[in-house]
Amino acid sequence: VQLQASGGGLVQPGGSLRLSCAASESIFSMGWYRQAPGKQRELVAAITSVRSTNYADYVKGRFTISRDNAKNTVYLQMNSLKPEDTAVYYCNASPYYGLNYWGKGTLVTVSS
């Protein structure tokens, strides 16, 4: 499974960014993790092919995950960004529990 992520960049606090990740095939669960300097990688949000979602508490109400099954693509709309959201964001695809594929990370920097 190949994952191609895009959409990172520099944004001011309070701003928005949209991340996209296209998979080379249909995968049951897709999502986003992030890793800030000196911290462990953590779940941001995930969505299944039937659009069941799971969000980390710290992004609820600010981030929205969605997917286009026809395009094997997952999106992460990030609004009201905070400096603490600065991290490398990784696309994740998991056909079943315990098996994970990862895309190359995309850097999101929230700074004035």
C-alpha positions in Angstrom: 0.0 0.0 0.0 1.4 3.4 -1.0 0.2 6.5 0.7 0.7 10.0 -0.7 0.1 12.9 1.7 0.0 16.6 0.9 -1.2 19.9 2.4 1.2 20.8 5.2 2.7 24.2 5.6 3.0 27.3 7.7 -0.1 28.9 9.1 -0.8 31.6 11.7 -2.6 30.7 14.9 -6.3 30.6 14.3 -5.8 29.7 10.7 -6.8 26.6 8.7 -5.1 23.9 6.7 -6.4 20.8 4.8 -4.3 17.7 4.6 -5.0 15.0 2.0 -3.7 11.4 1.7 -4.4 9.2 -1.3 -3.9 5.4 -0.9 -3.0 3.1 -3.7 -5.9 0.8 -2.8 -9.0 0.7 -0.7 -8.3 0.4 3.0 -10.7 -0.1 5.8 -9.4 2.5 8.2 -7.4 5.6 7.3 -6.3 8.4 9.5 -3.8 10.9 10.7 -1.2 10.8 13.5 1.2 13.5 14.5 4.6 13.7 16.1 5.9 16.9 17.7 9.6 17.3 18.5 10.6 15.2 21.6 7.1 13.6 21.8 5.7 10.3 20.8 3.5 9.8 17.7 -0.1 10.2 18.6 -3.5 9.7 17.0 -5.2 12.8 15.6 -8.2 11.3 13.9 -9.3 8.2 12.0 -12.2 7.2 9.8 -13.4 3.8 8.5 -14.8 3.0 5.1 -18.3 3.2 6.6 -17.3 6.7 8.0 -17.1 5.8 11.6 -14.8 8.4 13.1 -12.5 8.7 16.1 -10.9 11.9 17.3 -8.3 12.8 19.9 -9.8 15.0 22.5 -7.5 17.9 21.8 -8.8 18.3 18.2 -12.5 17.7 18.8 -14.5 20.7 17.5 -11.5 22.0 15.5 -10.5 19.2 13.1 -12.7 17.2 10.8 -11.7 14.0 9.1 -13.5 12.8 5.9 -12.8 10.4 3.1 -13.7 9.8 -0.5 -13.9 6.0 -0.9 -14.0 6.3 -4.7 -10.6 8.0 -4.7 -9.2 6.1 -1.7 -8.4 9.5 -0.2 -8.7 10.8 3.4 -8.8 14.5 4.3 -8.1 16.3 7.5 -9.6 19.8 7.7 -7.8 21.6 10.5 -9.4 24.9 11.8 -8.5 27.1 14.7 -5.0 25.9 14.6 -2.8 26.5 17.7 1.0 26.6 18.1 0.8 23.3 19.9 -0.6 21.7 16.8 2.8 22.1 15.2 4.1 18.7 14.3 4.8 16.3 11.5 1.6 14.7 10.4 1.6 11.2 9.2 -1.1 9.5 7.1 -2.0 6.0 8.3 -3.9 3.2 6.7 -4.9 0.0 8.5 -6.7 -2.8 6.7 -7.2 -4.5 10.1 -6.0 -4.2 13.7 -2.3 -4.6 14.1 -1.3 -3.9 10.5 -0.4 -0.3 9.7 0.9 1.5 6.6 2.5 4.9 6.9 2.9 7.8 4.5 5.8 10.2 4.6 5.1 12.9 7.1 4.0 16.4 6.2 5.1 19.3 8.4 2.5 21.6 9.9 3.8 24.7 11.5 1.5 27.1 13.4 3.3 30.3 14.2 2.9 34.0 13.9 
